[in-house]
Amino acid sequence: METSRQSHPFPPLFDARSRVLILGSFPSVKSREQRFFYGHPQNRFWPLMAALFSAPLPRSPEEKRALMLQNHLALWDVIGQCTITGSSDASIRDVVPNDLSVILEGADIRGVFCNGAASWRYYRRFCAAALGREAVCLPSTSPANARWTLENLTSAWGEALLPLLYS
């Protein structure tokens, strides 16, 4: 795998009705190729969102975007630029964070959640103090987190997100 300097290739997903911000670390190779979130076919993010909202599994970026916005969710990644080997979070260095204030100023975000420990670690290091907001670490939807079944992810994520979306 080649190590290279990468810039985040697509904008945040949110609108004025977004209530919950979900943050990844940095897009995978597949996501960078597709120019959209959670593009690796084995990542469980989209099956999880479909399960949480009793919706059909979204296939296209348009369907994924609609599912997120209909349910008042915002998506982005903590890192805007970094040096990375492939899709390996463990290889990330030379981090420049994204400006998350764009989302926080444009929507009534009631909670910030990180999809996995790497995202949470980078959020705490680069964003939490500047934004004055803590984030909650949720179990990763990555296929590397195989010990968490889709059923367990759905339960954990649902307990965290749903009360903020429908209160």
LOZA-356512 format. One record per atom (N, C-alpha, C): residue number from 1; atom name; x, y, z. Coordinates in steps of 0.2 Angstrom, whole numbers. Atoms other than C-alpha are relative to their C-alpha. Layout:
// residues N
(NUM 'CA' (X Y Z));
...
//
This chain:
// residues 167
(1 'N' (4 -6 0));
(1 'CA' (0 0 0));
(1 'C' (4 6 0));
(2 'N' (-4 -6 0));
(2 'CA' (6 17 -4));
(2 'C' (-2 5 5));
(3 'N' (2 -5 -5));
(3 'CA' (7 31 9));
(3 'C' (0 6 -4));
(4 'N' (0 -7 4));
(4 'CA' (2 48 2));
(4 'C' (-4 5 4));
(5 'N' (3 -6 -3));
(5 'CA' (-4 65 8));
(5 'C' (-7 0 -4));
(6 'N' (7 0 3));
(6 'CA' (-23 66 5));
(6 'C' (-4 6 3));
(7 'N' (5 -5 -2));
(7 'CA' (-36 79 6));
(7 'C' (-7 -3 0));
(8 'N' (7 2 0));
(8 'CA' (-54 76 11));
(8 'C' (-4 2 -7));
(9 'N' (3 -1 6));
(9 'CA' (-63 74 -6));
(9 'C' (-7 2 -1));
(10 'N' (7 -2 1));
(10 'CA' (-81 79 -3));
(10 'C' (-2 4 7));
(11 'N' (3 -4 -5));
(11 'CA' (-91 91 8));
(11 'C' (-4 -3 5));
(12 'N' (4 3 -5));
(12 'CA' (-100 88 24));
(12 'C' (-7 -1 -3));
(13 'N' (7 1 2));
(13 'CA' (-118 82 23));
(13 'C' (-4 2 6));
(14 'N' (5 -3 -5));
(14 'CA' (-131 92 33));
(14 'C' (-4 5 -3));
(15 'N' (5 -5 2));
(15 'CA' (-145 104 32));
(15 'C' (-2 4 7));
(16 'N' (2 -4 -6));
(16 'CA' (-153 117 44));
(16 'C' (-4 -5 5));
(17 'N' (4 4 -4));
(17 'CA' (-164 103 51));
(17 'C' (4 -6 4));
(18 'N' (-4 6 -3));
(18 'CA' (-149 91 56));
(18 'C' (0 2 8));
(19 'N' (0 0 -7));
(19 'CA' (-149 87 75));
(19 'C' (6 -4 3));
(20 'N' (-6 5 -3));
(20 'CA' (-135 74 77));
(20 'C' (5 0 -6));
(21 'N' (-6 0 5));
(21 'CA' (-118 75 69));
(21 'C' (4 -7 2));
(22 'N' (-4 7 -1));
(22 'CA' (-109 58 66));
(22 'C' (7 2 -4));
(23 'N' (-7 -1 2));
(23 'CA' (-90 59 63));
(23 'C' (4 -6 -1));
(24 'N' (-5 5 1));
(24 'CA' (-79 47 55));
(24 'C' (7 3 1));
(25 'N' (-7 -3 0));
(25 'CA' (-60 49 55));
(25 'C' (2 3 -6));
(26 'N' (-2 -2 6));
(26 'CA' (-55 50 37));
(26 'C' (-3 -5 -5));
(27 'N' (3 5 5));
(27 'CA' (-63 42 21));
(27 'C' (5 -5 -2));
(28 'N' (-4 6 2));
(28 'CA' (-57 25 16));
(28 'C' (2 1 -8));
(29 'N' (-1 0 7));
(29 'CA' (-50 22 -1));
(29 'C' (-6 0 -5));
(30 'N' (7 1 4));
(30 'CA' (-67 16 -8));
(30 'C' (-4 7 1));
(31 'N' (4 -6 -1));
(31 'CA' (-75 32 0));
(31 'C' (3 6 -4));
(32 'N' (-4 -5 4));
(32 'CA' (-62 43 -8));
(32 'C' (-2 -1 -8));
(33 'N' (1 1 7));
(33 'CA' (-65 35 -25));
(33 'C' (-7 2 -2));
(34 'N' (7 -1 2));
(34 'CA' (-84 36 -24));
(34 'C' (-2 7 2));
(35 'N' (1 -7 -2));
(35 'CA' (-83 54 -16));
(35 'C' (-6 0 4));
(36 'N' (6 0 -4));
(36 'CA' (-96 49 -3));
(36 'C' (2 -4 6));
(37 'N' (-2 4 -6));
(37 'CA' (-96 42 15));
(37 'C' (-2 -7 0));
(38 'N' (1 7 -2));
(38 'CA' (-94 24 20));
(38 'C' (-1 -4 -7));
(39 'N' (1 3 7));
(39 'CA' (-91 18 2));
(39 'C' (2 -8 0));
(40 'N' (-2 7 0));
(40 'CA' (-83 1 7));
(40 'C' (-6 -5 1));
(41 'N' (6 4 -1));
(41 'CA' (-96 -12 4));
(41 'C' (-1 -5 6));
(42 'N' (1 4 -6));
(42 'CA' (-92 -22 20));
(42 'C' (-1 5 6));
(43 'N' (2 -5 -6));
(43 'CA' (-94 -6 31));
(43 'C' (-7 -1 1));
(44 'N' (7 1 -2));
(44 'CA' (-110 -8 41));
(44 'C' (-4 6 1));
(45 'N' (3 -6 -2));
(45 'CA' (-114 10 42));
(45 'C' (-7 1 -4));
(46 'N' (7 -1 4));
(46 'CA' (-128 10 28));
(46 'C' (-5 -5 2));
(47 'N' (5 4 -3));
(47 'CA' (-136 -6 34));
(47 'C' (-2 2 7));
(48 'N' (2 -2 -7));
(48 'CA' (-136 1 52));
(48 'C' (-5 6 -1));
(49 'N' (5 -6 1));
(49 'CA' (-144 17 46));
(49 'C' (-7 -3 -2));
(50 'N' (6 3 2));
(50 'CA' (-157 7 37));
(50 'C' (-4 -4 5));
(51 'N' (3 4 -5));
(51 'CA' (-160 -4 52));
(51 'C' (-3 5 5));
(52 'N' (3 -5 -5));
(52 'CA' (-162 11 64));
(52 'C' (-6 4 -2));
(53 'N' (5 -4 2));
(53 'CA' (-174 20 53));
(53 'C' (-6 -4 -4));
(54 'N' (5 4 4));
(54 'CA' (-184 5 46));
(54 'C' (-1 2 -7));
(55 'N' (0 -2 7));
(55 'CA' (-179 10 29));
(55 'C' (3 -5 -5));
(56 'N' (-3 4 5));
(56 'CA' (-174 1 13));
(56 'C' (8 2 0));
(57 'N' (-7 -1 0));
(57 'CA' (-155 -1 12));
(57 'C' (2 5 -6));
(58 'N' (-2 -5 5));
(58 'CA' (-149 15 2));
(58 'C' (6 -3 -4));
(59 'N' (-6 2 4));
(59 'CA' (-138 11 -13));
(59 'C' (4 5 -3));
(60 'N' (-4 -6 3));
(60 'CA' (-134 27 -22));
(60 'C' (2 5 5));
(61 'N' (-2 -6 -5));
(61 'CA' (-126 43 -14));
(61 'C' (-7 4 1));
(62 'N' (6 -4 0));
(62 'CA' (-143 51 -18));
(62 'C' (-5 -3 6));
(63 'N' (5 3 -5));
(63 'CA' (-153 38 -8));
(63 'C' (3 1 7));
(64 'N' (-3 -1 -6));
(64 'CA' (-140 39 6));
(64 'C' (-1 7 3));
(65 'N' (0 -7 -2));
(65 'CA' (-140 58 7));
(65 'C' (-8 1 2));
(66 'N' (7 -1 -2));
(66 'CA' (-159 57 8));
(66 'C' (-2 -3 6));
(67 'N' (2 4 -6));
(67 'CA' (-160 44 22));
(67 'C' (3 5 6));
(68 'N' (-3 -4 -5));
(68 'CA' (-148 55 32));
(68 'C' (-4 6 2));
(69 'N' (4 -7 -1));
(69 'CA' (-157 72 29));
(69 'C' (-7 -1 3));
(70 'N' (7 2 -3));
(70 'CA' (-174 64 32));
(70 'C' (0 -1 7));
(71 'N' (0 2 -7));
(71 'CA' (-169 58 49));
(71 'C' (5 5 4));
(72 'N' (-3 -6 -4));
(72 'CA' (-160 75 54));
(72 'C' (7 -2 2));
(73 'N' (-7 2 -1));
(73 'CA' (-142 67 53));
(73 'C' (4 4 -4));
(74 'N' (-6 -3 4));
(74 'CA' (-126 76 48));
(74 'C' (6 -5 0));
(75 'N' (-6 4 1));
(75 'CA' (-111 67 42));
(75 'C' (6 4 -2));
(76 'N' (-6 -2 2));
(76 'CA' (-93 72 41));
(76 'C' (6 -4 3));
(77 'N' (-6 3 -3));
(77 'CA' (-75 67 46));
(77 'C' (4 5 4));
(78 'N' (-4 -4 -4));
(78 'CA' (-64 74 59));
(78 'C' (6 3 -4));
(79 'N' (-6 -2 4));
(79 'CA' (-49 75 47));
(79 'C' (-1 3 -7));
(80 'N' (1 -3 7));
(80 'CA' (-48 86 32));
(80 'C' (6 -1 -4));
(81 'N' (-6 2 4));
(81 'CA' (-30 82 27));
(81 'C' (4 -4 5));
(82 'N' (-4 4 -3));
(82 'CA' (-18 69 32));
(82 'C' (5 -4 -4));
(83 'N' (-4 5 4));
(83 'CA' (-4 57 27));
(83 'C' (-3 -7 2));
(84 'N' (4 7 -1));
(84 'CA' (-12 39 26));
(84 'C' (3 -5 -4));
(85 'N' (-2 6 4));
(85 'CA' (-7 22 20));
(85 'C' (-7 -3 -1));
(86 'N' (7 4 1));
(86 'CA' (-23 15 11));
(86 'C' (-5 3 4));
(87 'N' (5 -2 -5));
(87 'CA' (-37 16 23));
(87 'C' (1 -1 7));
(88 'N' (-2 2 -7));
(88 'CA' (-28 12 39));
(88 'C' (0 6 4));
(89 'N' (0 -6 -5));
(89 'CA' (-33 24 53));
(89 'C' (7 0 4));
(90 'N' (-6 1 -4));
(90 'CA' (-17 17 62));
(90 'C' (6 4 -3));
(91 'N' (-6 -3 3));
(91 'CA' (-6 25 49));
(91 'C' (-1 7 -1));
(92 'N' (1 -7 0));
(92 'CA' (-13 42 50));
(92 'C' (5 5 3));
(93 'N' (-5 -5 -3));
(93 'CA' (-1 57 53));
(93 'C' (-1 6 -3));
(94 'N' (0 -7 3));
(94 'CA' (1 75 49));
(94 'C' (-7 3 -1));
(95 'N' (7 -2 1));
(95 'CA' (-17 79 53));
(95 'C' (-1 7 0));
(96 'N' (3 -7 0));
(96 'CA' (-26 95 48));
(96 'C' (-7 -2 1));
(97 'N' (7 2 -1));
(97 'CA' (-44 94 55));
(97 'C' (-4 4 -4));
(98 'N' (5 -4 4));
(98 'CA' (-59 99 46));
(98 'C' (-3 5 5));
(99 'N' (3 -5 -4));
(99 'CA' (-68 115 52));
(99 'C' (-7 -2 1));
(100 'N' (6 3 -1));
(100 'CA' (-83 107 60));
(100 'C' (-5 6 2));
(101 'N' (4 -5 -2));
(101 'CA' (-90 124 65));
(101 'C' (-5 2 -5));
(102 'N' (5 -1 5));
(102 'CA' (-98 125 48));
(102 'C' (-6 -3 1));
(103 'N' (6 4 -1));
(103 'CA' (-110 112 53));
(103 'C' (-3 3 6));
(104 'N' (2 -2 -6));
(104 'CA' (-112 118 71));
(104 'C' (-4 7 -1));
(105 'N' (4 -6 1));
(105 'CA' (-117 135 65));
(105 'C' (-5 0 -5));
(106 'N' (5 1 5));
(106 'CA' (-128 129 51));
(106 'C' (-6 -4 2));
(107 'N' (6 5 -2));
(107 'CA' (-139 117 61));
(107 'C' (0 0 8));
(108 'N' (0 1 -8));
(108 'CA' (-145 114 79));
(108 'C' (2 -7 2));
(109 'N' (-3 7 -2));
(109 'CA' (-134 100 83));
(109 'C' (0 -1 7));
(110 'N' (1 2 -7));
(110 'CA' (-139 92 99));
(110 'C' (5 -5 3));
(111 'N' (-4 4 -2));
(111 'CA' (-126 79 100));
(111 'C' (5 -2 -6));
(112 'N' (-5 2 4));
(112 'CA' (-109 74 92));
(112 'C' (2 -7 2));
(113 'N' (-2 7 -1));
(113 'CA' (-105 56 90));
(113 'C' (6 -2 -5));
(114 'N' (-6 3 4));
(114 'CA' (-89 47 83));
(114 'C' (-1 -7 -1));
(115 'N' (1 6 2));
(115 'CA' (-90 32 73));
(115 'C' (7 -4 1));
(116 'N' (-6 4 -2));
(116 'CA' (-76 22 82));
(116 'C' (5 4 4));
(117 'N' (-5 -3 -4));
(117 'CA' (-61 25 93));
(117 'C' (5 5 -3));
(118 'N' (-5 -4 3));
(118 'CA' (-50 33 80));
(118 'C' (-3 7 -1));
(119 'N' (4 -7 1));
(119 'CA' (-63 47 76));
(119 'C' (0 3 6));
(120 'N' (1 -3 -7));
(120 'CA' (-66 50 94));
(120 'C' (7 3 3));
(121 'N' (-7 -2 -2));
(121 'CA' (-47 51 98));
(121 'C' (2 6 -4));
(122 'N' (-2 -6 3));
(122 'CA' (-44 64 84));
(122 'C' (-5 5 1));
(123 'N' (5 -6 -2));
(123 'CA' (-60 74 89));
(123 'C' (3 3 6));
(124 'N' (-2 -2 -7));
(124 'CA' (-54 75 107));
(124 'C' (7 4 -1));
(125 'N' (-6 -3 1));
(125 'CA' (-36 80 101));
(125 'C' (0 7 -4));
(126 'N' (-1 -6 5));
(126 'CA' (-40 93 87));
(126 'C' (-6 4 1));
(127 'N' (6 -4 1));
(127 'CA' (-58 99 89));
(127 'C' (-4 1 7));
(128 'N' (4 -1 -6));
(128 'CA' (-66 97 107));
(128 'C' (1 6 3));
(129 'N' (-1 -6 -4));
(129 'CA' (-58 111 115));
(129 'C' (-2 7 -4));
(130 'N' (2 -5 5));
(130 'CA' (-60 123 100));
(130 'C' (-8 1 0));
(131 'N' (7 0 0));
(131 'CA' (-78 119 99));
(131 'C' (-4 0 6));
(132 'N' (3 0 -6));
(132 'CA' (-82 118 117));
(132 'C' (-5 -6 1));
(133 'N' (5 6 0));
(133 'CA' (-91 101 114));
(133 'C' (3 -6 1));
(134 'N' (-3 7 -1));
(134 'CA' (-88 84 120));
(134 'C' (-4 -4 -6));
(135 'N' (3 5 5));
(135 'CA' (-92 69 108));
(135 'C' (0 -7 4));
(136 'N' (1 6 -3));
(136 'CA' (-98 52 112));
(136 'C' (3 -5 -5));
(137 'N' (-3 5 4));
(137 'CA' (-88 37 105));
(137 'C' (-5 -6 0));
(138 'N' (4 6 1));
(138 'CA' (-99 24 97));
(138 'C' (4 -6 -3));
(139 'N' (-4 5 4));
(139 'CA' (-93 7 91));
(139 'C' (0 0 -7));
(140 'N' (-1 -1 7));
(140 'CA' (-86 7 74));
(140 'C' (-4 -5 -4));
(141 'N' (4 4 5));
(141 'CA' (-96 1 59));
(141 'C' (5 -3 -5));
(142 'N' (-5 3 4));
(142 'CA' (-80 -4 51));
(142 'C' (0 -8 0));
(143 'N' (0 7 0));
(143 'CA' (-78 -22 45));
(143 'C' (6 -3 5));
(144 'N' (-6 2 -5));
(144 'CA' (-62 -23 56));
(144 'C' (-3 -1 7));
(145 'N' (3 1 -6));
(145 'CA' (-74 -22 71));
(145 'C' (-5 -5 0));
(146 'N' (5 6 1));
(146 'CA' (-81 -39 68));
(146 'C' (-3 -3 6));
(147 'N' (3 3 -6));
(147 'CA' (-85 -43 86));
(147 'C' (-6 3 2));
(148 'N' (6 -3 0));
(148 'CA' (-99 -31 85));
(148 'C' (-5 -2 -5));
(149 'N' (5 2 5));
(149 'CA' (-114 -38 76));
(149 'C' (-4 6 -2));
(150 'N' (4 -6 2));
(150 'CA' (-126 -27 66));
(150 'C' (-6 1 5));
(151 'N' (5 -1 -5));
(151 'CA' (-139 -31 79));
(151 'C' (2 4 6));
(152 'N' (-3 -4 -5));
(152 'CA' (-128 -25 93));
(152 'C' (2 7 -1));
(153 'N' (-1 -7 3));
(153 'CA' (-123 -10 83));
(153 'C' (-6 4 0));
(154 'N' (7 -3 1));
(154 'CA' (-141 -6 80));
(154 'C' (-2 2 7));
(155 'N' (2 -1 -7));
(155 'CA' (-145 -7 99));
(155 'C' (4 6 3));
(156 'N' (-4 -5 -3));
(156 'CA' (-130 4 104));
(156 'C' (-1 7 -3));
(157 'N' (1 -6 3));
(157 'CA' (-132 17 91));
(157 'C' (-7 3 1));
(158 'N' (7 -2 -1));
(158 'CA' (-151 18 93));
(158 'C' (-1 3 7));
(159 'N' (0 -3 -7));
(159 'CA' (-149 21 112));
(159 'C' (3 7 0));
(160 'N' (-4 -6 -1));
(160 'CA' (-137 35 109));
(160 'C' (-4 6 -5));
(161 'N' (3 -5 5));
(161 'CA' (-145 44 93));
(161 'C' (-7 1 1));
(162 'N' (8 -1 1));
(162 'CA' (-164 41 93));
(162 'C' (-3 5 5));
(163 'N' (3 -5 -4));
(163 'CA' (-168 51 109));
(163 'C' (2 8 -2));
(164 'N' (-2 -7 2));
(164 'CA' (-159 67 102));
(164 'C' (-4 2 -6));
(165 'N' (3 -1 7));
(165 'CA' (-168 65 85));
(165 'C' (-7 2 1));
(166 'N' (7 0 -1));
(166 'CA' (-185 64 92));
(166 'C' (-3 3 7));
(167 'N' (2 -3 -7));
(167 'CA' (-186 75 108));
(167 'C' (-2 7 -1));
//
